[in-house]
Amino acid sequence: MALVLPVVVNFLENVVKYAKHSPRNRLLVDIIGIGLTVIIALGIYRAAGTQSRAAFQGKQAHDYLCYQKQVVIPDRIQESLEYETNVQLHLRKPIPGITEADIQRGVERDQASLRALGRVKCKHLGG
């Protein structure tokens, strides 16, 4: 960084000398300066837009994970356990092709998903 500063200062001094040489040179330096300013401003604007979109998408992903963690997965576990209990109590007939072991594996997978989502910090969903 210390090496760059003298080079930049020298460059700017030469630009000033060039601009003072004639009105045409001054106009050229002004046009180039305005052009560079516009290019830098557009770059900053695009970077801010990209960052804003990324933040918005990150929030959407976070909200989706929270919804899965707080609503979808717990409801699915509860419904699976209720189904299993109702079949065992003969309150309903089992769905053909779905065994008790299938239901239990599904519950275990959902519980593993909840453990994996444990690091996701969520505000309580009202409702």
Stockholm file with secondary structure:
# STOCKHOLM 1.0

chainA/1-127         MALVLPVVVNFLENVVKYAKHSPRNRLLVDIIGIGLTVIIALGIYRAAGTQSRAAFQGKQAHDYLCYQKQVVIPDRIQESLEYETNVQLHLRKPIPGITEADIQRGVERDQASLRALGRVKCKHLGG
#=GR chainA/1-127 SS CTTHHHHHHHHHHHHHHHHHHCHHHHHHHHHHHHHHHHHHHHHHHHHHHHHHHHHHHHHHHHHHHHHIIIIIHHHHHHHHHHHHHHHHTTSSCCCTTCCHHHHHHHHHHHHHHHHHGGGSCCCCCCC
#=GC SS_cons         CTTHHHHHHHHHHHHHHHHHHCHHHHHHHHHHHHHHHHHHHHHHHHHHHHHHHHHHHHHHHHHHHHHIIIIIHHHHHHHHHHHHHHHHTTSSCCCTTCCHHHHHHHHHHHHHHHHHGGGSCCCCCCC
//
